[in-house]
């Protein structure tokens, strides 16, 4: 067992902060409130040191204040991971629809936050149309992923990915969210694609119609120890 990685530290910090904020949302005990606030302080110290490994400059007091400001009461205050919905959309040529994010310049299949009032599949159809101008139908889910475990995000996040087929529309990048959009063949993904080694082979296999099990993160045993390199 080696030393903890940056991802380990981020996960531990967010887990502690989430548990403490949830506790603050339910407890009526002043003693417990003080203990939870101490846990938030420890979590912030870990988070700041983790971010410093990649040049971040978070401030402990500011982070604790932000976390305390997000505490809700009762069930609405129960802290859970955010959810994104991703779409692996293929066209008749077997190419994959991708977008270049305006904020980062990174290329990835269309992905967006889950919206209240929509099913996950409805979000897929809406997000693809909004980001790319392409109409699609949902075929099936192909992945349920932990974003922090995959290393694509520094916040607790689950990503639900669906295989879809193009049914119409024309390529048109969202003016605020996307710098560019396009269809790309396997082996010809654009430079700056986000971790294609983690998903591209499965994405194109789905587009070809191959039978795939839904990919998900297997349980760690035990979940909180540093994994062996």
BELLINWO-V752272 format. One record per pair of residues at least 12 apart in sequence whose C-alpha atoms are under 10 Angstrom apart, sorted by the first residue. I is the first residue (numbers start at 1). GAP is how many residues later the second one is. D is the distance in whole Angstrom. If there is no record, write none. Layout:
{{I | GAP | D} {I | GAP | D}}
//
This chain:
{{1 | 224 | 9} {1 | 225 | 7} {1 | 226 | 7} {1 | 227 | 5} {1 | 228 | 7} {2 | 224 | 7} {2 | 225 | 8} {2 | 226 | 6} {2 | 227 | 7} {3 | 223 | 7} {3 | 224 | 9} {3 | 225 | 9} {3 | 226 | 10} {4 | 46 | 10} {4 | 221 | 9} {4 | 222 | 6} {4 | 223 | 8} {4 | 224 | 10} {5 | 45 | 8} {5 | 48 | 10} {5 | 221 | 8} {5 | 222 | 9} {6 | 40 | 10} {6 | 41 | 9} {6 | 43 | 9} {6 | 44 | 5} {6 | 45 | 8} {6 | 46 | 9} {6 | 47 | 7} {6 | 48 | 8} {6 | 145 | 10} {6 | 148 | 10} {7 | 43 | 8} {7 | 44 | 10} {7 | 141 | 7} {7 | 142 | 7} {7 | 143 | 9} {7 | 144 | 7} {7 | 146 | 9} {7 | 147 | 8} {7 | 219 | 10} {8 | 42 | 9} {8 | 140 | 9} {8 | 141 | 9} {8 | 216 | 9} {8 | 217 | 9} {8 | 218 | 7} {8 | 219 | 9} {9 | 34 | 9} {9 | 37 | 6} {9 | 38 | 7} {9 | 39 | 10} {9 | 40 | 8} {9 | 41 | 6} {9 | 42 | 9} {9 | 217 | 10} {10 | 33 | 9} {10 | 34 | 10} {10 | 36 | 7} {10 | 37 | 6} {10 | 38 | 9} {10 | 39 | 9} {10 | 40 | 6} {10 | 41 | 8} {10 | 138 | 8} {10 | 139 | 10} {10 | 143 | 10} {10 | 144 | 7} {10 | 145 | 8} {10 | 146 | 9} {11 | 32 | 10} {11 | 35 | 10} {11 | 36 | 9} {11 | 39 | 10} {11 | 137 | 7} {11 | 138 | 8} {11 | 143 | 8} {11 | 144 | 8} {11 | 145 | 8} {11 | 213 | 9} {12 | 31 | 8} {12 | 34 | 8} {12 | 35 | 8} {12 | 212 | 8} {13 | 26 | 10} {13 | 27 | 9} {13 | 28 | 10} {13 | 29 | 8} {13 | 30 | 5} {13 | 31 | 7} {13 | 32 | 8} {13 | 33 | 6} {13 | 34 | 5} {13 | 35 | 9} {13 | 36 | 10} {13 | 37 | 9} {14 | 26 | 9} {14 | 29 | 7} {14 | 30 | 9} {14 | 32 | 9} {14 | 33 | 8} {14 | 67 | 10} {14 | 140 | 9} {14 | 141 | 7} {14 | 142 | 7} {15 | 28 | 8} {15 | 64 | 10} {15 | 65 | 10} {15 | 66 | 10} {15 | 141 | 8} {16 | 20 | 9} {16 | 23 | 7} {16 | 24 | 7} {16 | 25 | 10} {16 | 26 | 8} {16 | 27 | 6} {16 | 28 | 9} {16 | 30 | 10} {17 | 19 | 9} {17 | 20 | 9} {17 | 22 | 7} {17 | 23 | 5} {17 | 24 | 9} {17 | 25 | 9} {17 | 26 | 6} {17 | 27 | 8} {17 | 30 | 10} {17 | 47 | 9} {17 | 50 | 8} {17 | 51 | 10} {17 | 62 | 9} {18 | 22 | 9} {18 | 25 | 9} {18 | 49 | 9} {18 | 53 | 10} {18 | 59 | 10} {18 | 60 | 8} {18 | 61 | 5} {18 | 62 | 7} {18 | 63 | 9} {18 | 138 | 9} {19 | 17 | 8} {19 | 20 | 9} {19 | 21 | 9} {19 | 59 | 8} {19 | 60 | 7} {19 | 61 | 9} {20 | 12 | 10} {20 | 13 | 9} {20 | 15 | 9} {20 | 16 | 5} {20 | 17 | 7} {20 | 18 | 9} {20 | 19 | 6} {20 | 20 | 6} {20 | 21 | 10} {20 | 23 | 9} {20 | 47 | 9} {20 | 48 | 10} {20 | 51 | 9} {20 | 58 | 10} {20 | 59 | 9} {21 | 12 | 10} {21 | 15 | 7} {21 | 16 | 8} {21 | 18 | 9} {21 | 19 | 8} {21 | 46 | 7} {21 | 47 | 7} {21 | 48 | 10} {21 | 49 | 8} {21 | 50 | 6} {21 | 51 | 8} {21 | 52 | 10} {21 | 56 | 7} {21 | 57 | 8} {21 | 58 | 7} {22 | 14 | 9} {22 | 49 | 7} {22 | 50 | 8} {22 | 51 | 9} {22 | 52 | 8} {22 | 53 | 9} {22 | 54 | 9} {22 | 55 | 6} {22 | 56 | 5} {22 | 57 | 6} {22 | 58 | 9} {23 | 12 | 10} {23 | 13 | 7} {23 | 14 | 10} {23 | 48 | 9} {23 | 49 | 10} {23 | 50 | 10} {23 | 51 | 9} {23 | 54 | 9} {23 | 55 | 8} {23 | 56 | 9} {24 | 12 | 7} {24 | 13 | 8} {24 | 44 | 9} {24 | 47 | 7} {24 | 48 | 8} {24 | 49 | 8} {24 | 50 | 9} {24 | 53 | 8} {24 | 54 | 9} {25 | 43 | 10} {25 | 45 | 10} {25 | 46 | 6} {25 | 47 | 5} {25 | 48 | 4} {25 | 49 | 5} {25 | 50 | 8} {25 | 51 | 8} {25 | 52 | 5} {25 | 53 | 7} {25 | 54 | 9} {26 | 45 | 10} {26 | 46 | 9} {26 | 47 | 6} {26 | 48 | 5} {26 | 49 | 8} {26 | 50 | 10} {26 | 51 | 8} {26 | 52 | 8} {27 | 46 | 9} {27 | 47 | 9} {37 | 27 | 8} {37 | 30 | 10} {37 | 31 | 8} {38 | 26 | 10} {39 | 25 | 10} {40 | 20 | 10} {40 | 23 | 9} {40 | 24 | 6} {40 | 25 | 10} {40 | 27 | 8} {40 | 28 | 8} {41 | 19 | 7} {41 | 20 | 8} {41 | 22 | 9} {41 | 23 | 6} {41 | 24 | 10} {41 | 26 | 10} {42 | 18 | 9} {42 | 22 | 9} {43 | 17 | 9} {43 | 20 | 9} {43 | 21 | 9} {44 | 14 | 9} {44 | 15 | 8} {44 | 16 | 5} {44 | 17 | 8} {44 | 18 | 9} {44 | 19 | 6} {44 | 20 | 6} {44 | 23 | 9} {45 | 13 | 10} {45 | 14 | 9} {45 | 15 | 6} {45 | 16 | 9} {45 | 18 | 9} {45 | 19 | 9} {46 | 14 | 9} {47 | 12 | 10} {47 | 13 | 8} {47 | 16 | 9} {47 | 107 | 10} {48 | 12 | 7} {48 | 15 | 9} {50 | 104 | 10} {51 | 103 | 9} {79 | 77 | 10} {80 | 76 | 8} {80 | 77 | 9} {80 | 78 | 10} {81 | 65 | 9} {81 | 66 | 10} {81 | 74 | 8} {81 | 75 | 5} {81 | 76 | 5} {81 | 77 | 6} {81 | 78 | 10} {82 | 31 | 8} {82 | 32 | 8} {82 | 65 | 10} {82 | 73 | 8} {82 | 74 | 6} {82 | 75 | 5} {82 | 76 | 6} {82 | 77 | 9} {83 | 29 | 9} {83 | 30 | 6} {83 | 31 | 6} {83 | 32 | 9} {83 | 37 | 10} {83 | 62 | 10} {83 | 63 | 10} {83 | 64 | 9} {83 | 73 | 9} {83 | 74 | 6} {83 | 75 | 5} {83 | 76 | 6} {83 | 77 | 7} {84 | 27 | 7} {84 | 28 | 5} {84 | 29 | 4} {84 | 30 | 5} {84 | 31 | 9} {84 | 36 | 9} {84 | 39 | 9} {84 | 40 | 10} {84 | 61 | 10} {84 | 63 | 9} {84 | 73 | 7} {84 | 74 | 6} {84 | 75 | 5} {84 | 76 | 6} {84 | 77 | 8} {85 | 25 | 8} {85 | 26 | 5} {85 | 27 | 5} {85 | 28 | 6} {85 | 29 | 6} {85 | 30 | 9} {85 | 35 | 7} {85 | 36 | 8} {85 | 37 | 10} {85 | 38 | 7} {85 | 39 | 6} {85 | 42 | 8} {85 | 59 | 10} {85 | 73 | 9} {85 | 74 | 6} {85 | 75 | 5} {85 | 76 | 6} {85 | 77 | 8} {86 | 22 | 9} {86 | 23 | 7} {86 | 24 | 6} {86 | 25 | 4} {86 | 26 | 7} {86 | 27 | 9} {86 | 28 | 10} {86 | 34 | 9} {86 | 35 | 10} {86 | 37 | 9} {86 | 38 | 7} {86 | 41 | 9} {86 | 42 | 9} {86 | 55 | 10} {86 | 56 | 10} {86 | 57 | 9} {86 | 58 | 10} {86 | 73 | 7} {86 | 74 | 6} {86 | 75 | 4} {86 | 76 | 6} {86 | 77 | 9} {86 | 78 | 10} {87 | 21 | 10} {87 | 22 | 6} {87 | 23 | 5} {87 | 24 | 6} {87 | 25 | 9} {87 | 34 | 9} {87 | 36 | 10} {87 | 37 | 6} {87 | 38 | 8} {87 | 40 | 8} {87 | 41 | 7} {87 | 49 | 9} {87 | 51 | 9} {87 | 54 | 9} {87 | 55 | 10} {87 | 73 | 9} {87 | 74 | 6} {87 | 75 | 5} {87 | 76 | 6} {87 | 77 | 6} {87 | 78 | 10} {87 | 116 | 10} {88 | 20 | 10} {88 | 21 | 6} {88 | 22 | 7} {88 | 23 | 9} {88 | 36 | 10} {88 | 40 | 10} {88 | 50 | 9} {88 | 51 | 10} {88 | 53 | 10} {88 | 54 | 9} {88 | 73 | 7} {88 | 74 | 6} {88 | 75 | 5} {88 | 76 | 6} {88 | 77 | 8} {88 | 78 | 10} {88 | 111 | 10} {88 | 112 | 10} {88 | 114 | 10} {88 | 115 | 6} {88 | 116 | 8} {88 | 118 | 8} {88 | 119 | 8} {89 | 20 | 8} {89 | 21 | 8} {89 | 35 | 10} {89 | 39 | 9} {89 | 45 | 9} {89 | 46 | 10} {89 | 47 | 7} {89 | 48 | 9} {89 | 49 | 9} {89 | 50 | 10} {89 | 73 | 8} {89 | 74 | 6} {89 | 75 | 5} {89 | 76 | 5} {89 | 77 | 6} {89 | 78 | 10} {89 | 94 | 9} {89 | 114 | 9} {89 | 115 | 9} {89 | 117 | 9} {89 | 118 | 7} {90 | 46 | 9} {90 | 73 | 8} {90 | 74 | 7} {90 | 75 | 5} {90 | 76 | 6} {90 | 77 | 10} {90 | 93 | 8} {90 | 94 | 9} {90 | 95 | 10} {90 | 113 | 9} {90 | 114 | 8} {90 | 116 | 9} {90 | 117 | 5} {90 | 118 | 9} {91 | 45 | 10} {91 | 73 | 9} {91 | 74 | 6} {91 | 75 | 5} {91 | 76 | 8} {91 | 77 | 10} {91 | 92 | 8} {91 | 93 | 10} {91 | 116 | 8} {92 | 73 | 9} {92 | 74 | 8} {92 | 75 | 9} {92 | 115 | 9} {92 | 116 | 10} {93 | 90 | 9} {93 | 91 | 10} {93 | 92 | 8} {93 | 114 | 10} {93 | 115 | 10} {94 | 71 | 10} {94 | 89 | 9} {94 | 90 | 9} {94 | 91 | 7} {94 | 92 | 8} {94 | 110 | 8} {94 | 111 | 10} {94 | 112 | 10} {94 | 113 | 6} {94 | 114 | 7} {94 | 115 | 10} {95 | 87 | 9} {95 | 88 | 6} {95 | 89 | 5} {95 | 90 | 5} {95 | 91 | 7} {95 | 93 | 10} {95 | 94 | 10} {95 | 108 | 10} {95 | 109 | 8} {95 | 112 | 8} {95 | 113 | 9} {96 | 12 | 10} {96 | 13 | 8} {96 | 69 | 10} {96 | 70 | 10} {96 | 86 | 8} {96 | 87 | 5} {96 | 88 | 5} {96 | 89 | 6} {96 | 90 | 8} {96 | 93 | 9} {96 | 104 | 9} {96 | 107 | 8} {96 | 108 | 7} {96 | 111 | 8} {97 | 12 | 6} {97 | 13 | 8} {97 | 31 | 9} {97 | 35 | 9} {97 | 37 | 9} {97 | 69 | 9} {97 | 74 | 9} {97 | 84 | 7} {97 | 85 | 6} {97 | 86 | 4} {97 | 87 | 7} {97 | 88 | 9} {98 | 12 | 6} {98 | 13 | 10} {98 | 30 | 10} {98 | 33 | 10} {98 | 34 | 8} {98 | 82 | 9} {98 | 83 | 6} {98 | 84 | 6} {98 | 85 | 6} {98 | 86 | 7} {98 | 91 | 9} {98 | 92 | 9} {98 | 95 | 9} {99 | 12 | 9} {99 | 29 | 10} {99 | 32 | 8} {99 | 33 | 7} {99 | 74 | 8} {99 | 75 | 9} {99 | 78 | 9} {99 | 79 | 6} {99 | 80 | 8} {99 | 81 | 6} {99 | 82 | 4} {99 | 83 | 7} {99 | 84 | 9} {99 | 91 | 10} {99 | 94 | 9} {100 | 31 | 10} {100 | 73 | 9} {100 | 77 | 9} {100 | 78 | 5} {100 | 79 | 5} {100 | 80 | 5} {100 | 81 | 6} {100 | 82 | 9} {100 | 90 | 9} {100 | 92 | 9} {100 | 93 | 8} {100 | 94 | 10} {101 | 30 | 10} {101 | 72 | 10} {101 | 73 | 10} {101 | 75 | 9} {101 | 76 | 6} {101 | 77 | 5} {101 | 78 | 6} {101 | 79 | 8} {101 | 80 | 9} {102 | 71 | 10} {102 | 72 | 9} {102 | 73 | 9} {102 | 74 | 7} {102 | 75 | 5} {102 | 76 | 5} {102 | 77 | 5} {102 | 78 | 8} {103 | 73 | 9} {103 | 74 | 7} {103 | 75 | 8} {103 | 76 | 9} {104 | 74 | 10} {104 | 75 | 10} {104 | 88 | 10} {105 | 73 | 9} {105 | 74 | 7} {105 | 75 | 9} {105 | 87 | 7} {105 | 88 | 9} {105 | 89 | 10} {106 | 72 | 10} {106 | 73 | 10} {106 | 84 | 9} {106 | 85 | 9} {106 | 86 | 5} {106 | 87 | 6} {106 | 88 | 6} {106 | 89 | 10} {107 | 71 | 9} {107 | 72 | 10} {107 | 73 | 9} {107 | 74 | 9} {107 | 75 | 10} {107 | 82 | 9} {107 | 83 | 7} {107 | 84 | 8} {107 | 85 | 6} {107 | 86 | 4} {107 | 87 | 6} {107 | 88 | 10} {107 | 89 | 10} {108 | 73 | 10} {108 | 81 | 10} {108 | 82 | 9} {108 | 84 | 9} {108 | 85 | 6} {108 | 86 | 6} {108 | 87 | 9} {108 | 88 | 8} {108 | 92 | 10} {109 | 19 | 9} {109 | 52 | 10} {109 | 72 | 9} {109 | 73 | 10} {109 | 74 | 10} {109 | 84 | 9} {109 | 85 | 9} {109 | 90 | 10} {109 | 91 | 10} {109 | 94 | 9} {110 | 14 | 8} {110 | 17 | 7} {110 | 18 | 6} {110 | 19 | 9} {110 | 20 | 10} {110 | 21 | 7} {110 | 22 | 8} {110 | 51 | 10} {110 | 68 | 10} {110 | 71 | 9} {111 | 12 | 10} {111 | 13 | 8} {111 | 16 | 7} {111 | 17 | 8} {111 | 20 | 9} {111 | 48 | 9} {111 | 49 | 9} {111 | 50 | 8} {112 | 12 | 8} {112 | 14 | 10} {112 | 15 | 6} {112 | 16 | 9} {112 | 19 | 9} {112 | 47 | 9} {113 | 14 | 9} {113 | 44 | 10} {113 | 46 | 9} {114 | 13 | 9} {114 | 45 | 9} {114 | 46 | 9} {115 | 12 | 10} {120 | 21 | 10} {120 | 40 | 8} {120 | 41 | 9} {120 | 42 | 9} {121 | 16 | 9} {121 | 17 | 7} {121 | 18 | 9} {121 | 19 | 9} {121 | 20 | 9} {121 | 39 | 10} {121 | 40 | 10} {121 | 41 | 8} {121 | 43 | 10} {122 | 15 | 10} {122 | 16 | 9} {124 | 12 | 9} {124 | 13 | 9} {124 | 14 | 8} {124 | 36 | 10} {124 | 37 | 9} {124 | 38 | 8} {124 | 39 | 10} {124 | 40 | 9} {125 | 12 | 7} {125 | 13 | 7} {125 | 39 | 9} {128 | 36 | 10} {128 | 38 | 10} {128 | 46 | 10} {129 | 39 | 10} {129 | 40 | 8} {129 | 41 | 9} {129 | 42 | 9} {129 | 43 | 9} {129 | 44 | 10} {129 | 45 | 9} {130 | 42 | 9} {130 | 43 | 8} {130 | 44 | 6} {130 | 45 | 10} {130 | 47 | 9} {131 | 40 | 9} {131 | 41 | 8} {131 | 42 | 6} {131 | 43 | 5} {131 | 44 | 9} {131 | 45 | 9} {131 | 46 | 7} {131 | 47 | 7} {131 | 49 | 10} {131 | 50 | 8} {132 | 37 | 9} {132 | 38 | 8} {132 | 39 | 6} {132 | 40 | 5} {132 | 41 | 5} {132 | 42 | 6} {132 | 43 | 10} {132 | 45 | 10} {132 | 46 | 8} {132 | 48 | 9} {132 | 49 | 6} {132 | 50 | 8} {133 | 35 | 9} {133 | 36 | 6} {133 | 37 | 5} {133 | 38 | 5} {133 | 39 | 5} {133 | 40 | 7} {133 | 41 | 8} {133 | 48 | 9} {134 | 31 | 10} {134 | 32 | 7} {134 | 33 | 8} {134 | 34 | 6} {134 | 35 | 4} {134 | 36 | 6} {134 | 37 | 6} {134 | 38 | 8} {134 | 39 | 10} {135 | 29 | 10} {135 | 30 | 9} {135 | 31 | 6} {135 | 32 | 5} {135 | 33 | 5} {135 | 34 | 5} {135 | 35 | 8} {135 | 36 | 10} {136 | 27 | 10} {136 | 28 | 6} {136 | 29 | 5} {136 | 30 | 4} {136 | 31 | 5} {136 | 32 | 7} {136 | 33 | 9} {137 | 26 | 9} {137 | 27 | 5} {137 | 28 | 5} {137 | 29 | 7} {137 | 30 | 7} {137 | 31 | 10} {138 | 24 | 7} {138 | 25 | 6} {138 | 26 | 4} {138 | 27 | 7} {138 | 28 | 9} {139 | 23 | 7} {139 | 24 | 5} {139 | 25 | 5} {139 | 26 | 7} {139 | 67 | 10} {140 | 21 | 9} {140 | 22 | 6} {140 | 23 | 6} {140 | 24 | 7} {140 | 66 | 10} {140 | 74 | 9} {141 | 19 | 7} {141 | 20 | 6} {141 | 21 | 4} {141 | 22 | 6} {141 | 23 | 9} {141 | 71 | 10} {141 | 72 | 9} {141 | 73 | 7} {141 | 74 | 9} {142 | 18 | 8} {142 | 19 | 6} {142 | 20 | 5} {142 | 21 | 6} {142 | 60 | 9} {142 | 61 | 9} {142 | 64 | 8} {142 | 70 | 7} {142 | 71 | 7} {142 | 72 | 5} {142 | 73 | 6} {142 | 74 | 9} {143 | 16 | 8} {143 | 17 | 6} {143 | 18 | 5} {143 | 19 | 7} {143 | 20 | 9} {143 | 56 | 9} {143 | 59 | 9} {143 | 60 | 10} {143 | 69 | 10} {143 | 70 | 9} {143 | 71 | 5} {143 | 72 | 4} {143 | 73 | 6} {143 | 74 | 9} {144 | 14 | 7} {144 | 15 | 6} {144 | 16 | 5} {144 | 17 | 6} {144 | 18 | 9} {144 | 70 | 7} {144 | 71 | 6} {144 | 72 | 5} {144 | 73 | 7} {145 | 12 | 8} {145 | 13 | 6} {145 | 14 | 5} {145 | 15 | 7} {145 | 16 | 8} {145 | 70 | 8} {145 | 71 | 6} {145 | 72 | 6} {145 | 73 | 10} {146 | 12 | 5} {146 | 13 | 6} {146 | 14 | 9} {146 | 70 | 8} {146 | 71 | 7} {147 | 12 | 6} {149 | 68 | 8} {150 | 45 | 9} {150 | 48 | 8} {150 | 67 | 9} {151 | 44 | 9} {152 | 42 | 8} {152 | 43 | 8} {159 | 57 | 10} {160 | 55 | 10} {160 | 56 | 10} {161 | 42 | 10} {161 | 53 | 9} {161 | 54 | 9} {162 | 41 | 10} {162 | 44 | 10} {162 | 52 | 10} {163 | 40 | 8} {163 | 41 | 10} {163 | 43 | 7} {163 | 44 | 7} {163 | 46 | 10} {164 | 42 | 9} {164 | 43 | 8} {165 | 42 | 8} {171 | 12 | 9} {185 | 19 | 9} {186 | 14 | 8} {186 | 15 | 8} {186 | 17 | 9} {186 | 18 | 7} {186 | 19 | 10} {187 | 13 | 9} {187 | 14 | 10} {187 | 17 | 10} {199 | 16 | 10} {202 | 13 | 9}}
//
